[in-house]
Amino acid sequence: MLYESLIHPVTILSTMPSAGVGALLAMIVFRDQLTLVSFIGIILLMGIVIKNAIMMIDFALDVERNEA
């Protein structure tokens, strides 16, 4: 297992809905339509959010290992 715990992947995957909802709300606020390009943008946004979550978990685990 990469993170030595089952809760870390759940934590990482829990960031996906908020990214998608935030992107859709921004599109509603700016009165934009859901086109193919915007759909690809939302998918890319979710990928960036997941990568950021993975890096934060990895950093936190690294700090925890080195301080103990």
C-alpha atoms as a printed R data frame, in Angstrom:
   type eleno elety resid chain resno       x      y       z
1  ATOM     1    CA   MET     A     1   0.000  0.000   0.000
2  ATOM     2    CA   LEU     A     2   1.261  3.383  -0.922
3  ATOM     3    CA   TYR     A     3  -0.062  5.339   2.063
4  ATOM     4    CA   GLU     A     4  -0.070  2.592   4.727
5  ATOM     5    CA   SER     A     5  -3.690  3.412   5.539
6  ATOM     6    CA   LEU     A     6  -7.065  3.035   3.868
7  ATOM     7    CA   ILE     A     7  -8.228  6.524   4.883
8  ATOM     8    CA   HIS     A     8  -5.730  8.452   2.729
9  ATOM     9    CA   PRO     A     9  -7.103  7.329  -0.660
10 ATOM    10    CA   VAL     A    10 -10.602  8.168   0.599
11 ATOM    11    CA   THR     A    11  -9.355 11.609   1.623
12 ATOM    12    CA   ILE     A    12  -7.836 12.142  -1.811
13 ATOM    13    CA   LEU     A    13 -10.971 11.011  -3.671
14 ATOM    14    CA   SER     A    14 -13.214 13.164  -1.463
15 ATOM    15    CA   THR     A    15 -11.793 16.290  -3.126
16 ATOM    16    CA   MET     A    16 -13.262 15.374  -6.526
17 ATOM    17    CA   PRO     A    17 -16.913 16.334  -5.942
18 ATOM    18    CA   SER     A    18 -16.058 19.769  -4.597
19 ATOM    19    CA   ALA     A    19 -13.899 20.506  -7.644
20 ATOM    20    CA   GLY     A    20 -16.643 19.485 -10.058
21 ATOM    21    CA   VAL     A    21 -19.380 21.339  -8.193
22 ATOM    22    CA   GLY     A    22 -17.209 24.440  -7.910
23 ATOM    23    CA   ALA     A    23 -16.511 24.434 -11.631
24 ATOM    24    CA   LEU     A    24 -20.190 24.002 -12.469
25 ATOM    25    CA   LEU     A    25 -21.180 26.785 -10.062
26 ATOM    26    CA   ALA     A    26 -18.620 29.088 -11.654
27 ATOM    27    CA   MET     A    27 -20.093 28.287 -15.059
28 ATOM    28    CA   ILE     A    28 -23.573 29.124 -13.761
29 ATOM    29    CA   VAL     A    29 -22.392 32.419 -12.236
30 ATOM    30    CA   PHE     A    30 -20.733 33.505 -15.472
31 ATOM    31    CA   ARG     A    31 -23.641 32.175 -17.581
32 ATOM    32    CA   ASP     A    32 -21.442 29.836 -19.591
33 ATOM    33    CA   GLN     A    33 -22.666 26.718 -21.352
34 ATOM    34    CA   LEU     A    34 -21.383 23.211 -20.796
35 ATOM    35    CA   THR     A    35 -19.540 22.520 -24.029
36 ATOM    36    CA   LEU     A    36 -17.009 19.873 -24.929
37 ATOM    37    CA   VAL     A    37 -14.145 22.262 -24.175
38 ATOM    38    CA   SER     A    38 -15.554 23.192 -20.753
39 ATOM    39    CA   PHE     A    39 -16.162 19.508 -19.958
40 ATOM    40    CA   ILE     A    40 -12.522 18.727 -20.774
41 ATOM    41    CA   GLY     A    41 -11.521 21.670 -18.585
42 ATOM    42    CA   ILE     A    42 -13.520 20.284 -15.656
43 ATOM    43    CA   ILE     A    43 -11.839 16.894 -16.067
44 ATOM    44    CA   LEU     A    44  -8.418 18.578 -16.127
45 ATOM    45    CA   LEU     A    45  -9.350 20.588 -13.032
46 ATOM    46    CA   MET     A    46 -10.254 17.402 -11.180
47 ATOM    47    CA   GLY     A    47  -6.901 15.901 -12.164
48 ATOM    48    CA   ILE     A    48  -5.043 18.911 -10.800
49 ATOM    49    CA   VAL     A    49  -7.046 18.821  -7.570
50 ATOM    50    CA   ILE     A    50  -6.333 15.119  -7.088
51 ATOM    51    CA   LYS     A    51  -2.623 15.630  -7.785
52 ATOM    52    CA   ASN     A    52  -2.561 18.445  -5.225
53 ATOM    53    CA   ALA     A    53  -4.278 16.222  -2.645
54 ATOM    54    CA   ILE     A    54  -1.783 13.416  -3.276
55 ATOM    55    CA   MET     A    55   1.132 15.813  -2.841
56 ATOM    56    CA   MET     A    56  -0.309 17.201   0.416
57 ATOM    57    CA   ILE     A    57  -0.848 13.711   1.867
58 ATOM    58    CA   ASP     A    58   2.646 12.663   0.799
59 ATOM    59    CA   PHE     A    59   4.181 15.780   2.361
60 ATOM    60    CA   ALA     A    60   2.251 15.298   5.608
61 ATOM    61    CA   LEU     A    61   3.324 11.660   5.847
62 ATOM    62    CA   ASP     A    62   6.940 12.600   5.118
63 ATOM    63    CA   VAL     A    63   6.936 15.250   7.846
64 ATOM    64    CA   GLU     A    64   5.325 12.797  10.263
65 ATOM    65    CA   ARG     A    65   7.962 10.143   9.545
66 ATOM    66    CA   ASN     A    66  10.920 12.532   9.878
67 ATOM    67    CA   GLU     A    67   9.760 14.190  13.106
68 ATOM    68    CA   ALA     A    68   9.050 10.946  14.954
